[in-house]
Amino acid sequence: MLTPRDSRSRDCRRLDGVWRFRFDPGGEGARHGWWRGPLPGAREMAVPASYNDLVTDAAEREHVGDVWYQRDVWVPAAWAGQRIVLRCDAATHHGTIWADEAQVAEHTGGYTPFEAEVTGQARCGEPLRVTVRVGNELTMATIPPGVTSRGASGQPRQRYFHDFYNYAGLHRSVWLYATPRHFVAGVSVSTRFDPGTGSGQVSYQLEVVGDEVSSVRLRDAAGQVVAQGTGVRGVLTVPAARPWSPDSPYLYRLDVAHGPDEYLLPVGIRTIGVDGARLLLNGQPLALRGFGMHEDAALRGRGHDDTRMVRDFALLEWIGANSFRTSHYPYAEEVLDYADRHGLLVIDESPAVGLHLSLGNMGDHGARTFGPGAIGAEAGAAHLAALRELIARDRNHPSVIAWSIANEPDTAEPAAREYFAPLVAAVRELDPGRPVTFANVATAPPGADVVTDLFDLICVNRYYGWYAETGDLATAERDLEAELRAWASRGKPIVVTEFGADALAGLHALPPVMWSEEYQAALIEMSVRVFRRIPEVIGEHVWNFADFSTAQAVHRPGGNHKGVFTRDRQPKAAARLLRSRWRQP
Ligand code: GCB
């Protein structure tokens, strides 16, 4: 499915704004056909946004079940004779769309888009009623998983095994767009850059509707055609290519033409790969510095916001970061486009988080994770579907350097191998060009973990000095180094994808104690010192970029405070420390 982009033949409209909205605790909407007319008893709600922090009632904030969104949109008269599509970038976690009276699309998976052709429903020059039902319930068959129980009031309550608030709603734009009836339905590219000869290759494959001949032209940033081809697949060669890299995120544009349709795709030419314990971009070893992040902010919750995005990228630049992980779900496509343009390297993560039912505060001691009754075949199928959608959506981004297929699954459980082996094989088949990884949890150190040999890149999340060796940085330093050296013996590159400490902004302590800004900075400084002693550690991603919202818990005062920036994106002491380390030549 192609990202909506305007071109000579395409016209895309975002339906952002204020929609009619209603909670549906009793599942009445389906019984009464709320899509058949103006949503009864509606209030108003912003799109895109999570609805949770825009309401004032606790039961509504914690609502488990469906909500309904609706608005009318004028279909431009000029679209007569075109193919018209309704698309939703993210309905978290289940979405059903009606165009006037007709149900046109249904989708599970909260962070990837879905769309439907509505040419039959849309009358050009007339309004179209768009109704979207969004469900937020997580089960043991969804990714991420969760369970629902009933509280004293009889209201459903949701529990999940991941450490971020289960925001819900229309989190990204809904679109109405028009293309010609014969059109480009899909484009995938993979690229190579040969540092020896300076030549670049762009392999492309098209999916088209209509039997016209397809053609492609690759243009440089000045608009000059540097290579061209015909047919639905081929390889374009650029003899003196400008490679894409963080220092020079040079983008070409692939102009795809099929019959009357034209689709314009930004393309960065680069090679990414693992060689021994090095991660190479265009033949050069990478050292990743950055963060695990979240799409999270006050009021909007998980809703995409260009304003927050621009600030986040400005802070990444200020601090000297060159990379981030889309912990713990695929981010908005706008974010990856931005990373392509600005040269950020992205570990792109699937929404498979919380696949560890016995973990710490969120799980049940001794619970088994993989197998019937827990994370079984149904969840595995949902996980595979999420990976397929992630790769189909993001494969063309030069910024994406690796797929992370899960965060902190219980890979010490023997059944994890049977669960993960087919998923890794599927990812490799879908995209042979990128390293595959997952973020390893502290309960599966070397010797206990049963899956790491299946992956290219070792990513580990470690909290020495916080959850382990709490408050004792000297012992933490010894143990962190010992564990990383054990991983290093595997001969693969290691990225520490999480390390850090909570710090309440404004809480100071000399000498440093836990929860103070000084302790957070000291823990990060200690960790970075250890990483520099181990050549196989090629990446450091602090947890987290900014403070973020979580489910209510005794150890989460107003959320998780491991951000080196506050939730409103101002620096704590650790941010200045990192800037002094990362911006040095
Ligand atoms: C982790 C998780 C992350 C949590 C973090 C924490 O290991 O991957 O989602 O937020 O720890 O702060 O506990």
Boltz pocket constraint, residues with backbone or C-beta under 6 A from the ligand:
constraints:
  - pocket:
      binder: B
      contacts: [[A, 162], [A, 163], [A, 164], [A, 328], [A, 407], [A, 408], [A, 461], [A, 498], [A, 543], [A, 560], [A, 562]]
      max_distance: 6.0
